[in-house]
Amino acid sequence: QLVESGGGFVQPGGSLRLSCHASGFAFSAINMNWIRQPPGKELEWVAGIGPNGRTWYISSVQGRFTISRDNAKNSLYLELDDLKVTDTARYYCALPGVGWPDRGQGTQVTVSS
């Protein structure tokens, strides 16, 4: 099970910190991901982190978003800084898989002035 939290409404340039608590699988051994779905668009991979902390980002968020994990707490995080209107989306944490079938319910991030 994956449960996200931390979304909200923020003005452009603002920040948010998303959290995801995982249970029911060996969290510490698995690559974890944040994905998002903007209004009316397809799911989009945003960032990933390996078991040892290596990270990857889509180019549009590189330098603005930071993914991290706490294996002792079975938790995944995404720090979102310098938010843009185009970052508005529902954000999900997800296990690897085609079409991202193993993901949580998501948390909404809305960026607007």
N, C-alpha and C positions, 0 to 999 in steps of 0.2 A: 504494500500500500504506500502511496505517495500523497502527502498532504502539503499543499503550498499555502503560504500566507505572506502578507506584507505589501500587497498592491495598494493602489490608491490613486487619488487625483493630485497632479502636481503641475506647476507651471514650467514652461521651457527653461532649461538650465538647472532645474531642481534635481533632487536625488531621492532614491528609494532603496531599500534593502529587502530583497525577497528571500524567504526561507522555505525549505522543503524538508519535511521529516519523513524518513523512510522506515518501513518495517516489513518483515516477512521474507527477507532475502539477505544475502551476504553483501550488504552495502559496501563494505570496505574493499571488496575485491573487484568492483565493477566500475567501468567508465560511466560517469553520470553526465547528464546534459540538461541544459535549459533550451526550450524551444518556445516559439510564440506564434500566435495567429492574429494578425491585424484584421480589422473589420473588413469582411468581404473578400479576404485573401486566404491563400493556402498556409498550412503550417510551415514555419521557417526555423531551421536550426540556428541557434544564437551562440552558444558556447558549450564547451565540454571540458571535463577534468578527469584525468586518470587516477587510479588508486594511489599513485605516488605523488599526486599533485600537479603533474604536467597539465597545462591548459591550452585550449584552442578557442579562437573566436572568429565569428564572421567579420569581414573587414569593416562593415558599417558600424560596429560597436567597439572595435579595437581601440584601446586607450580610454574608453568611457565606461565600460562595464568590467567588473572583476568577478570571476567565478571562484568559489572556494568550497572546501568541505571540511567537516569535522567528523572523522570516522568513529570517534568515541561516542559521539552523540547521534550517529546515523543521520546526519544533517548536511544538506547542500544549501549553498547561499549564492545569491547574485546581487552584487552591489551595482546599482545603476546611477551613474553620475552624468552631469551635463545632458539631461534628457531632452529629446527633441520630439516635436509633434509626431514625427514618423515612427517613434518608438511605441506609440499607442497600440496596445495589443493585449490579448490574454496570454499570460506567461505560464508555462507548464514545466515541471521537472519530469524527466523521462529517462527510462532505460534505453539502451541501444536497440534498434529494430526498425525494419522497413515500415514506414508509415507511423512510427512511434506509437505502437499499440499500448505499451505499458507506460502510461503517464497519469498524473493526478488530475484533479478537477480544474486546476488552474487558479490564477489570481489575476484580476484585471488591473492593468496600468493604463491610466489615461493622462496624456500630456496635452495641456491646452492653456491658452492665455485667457 
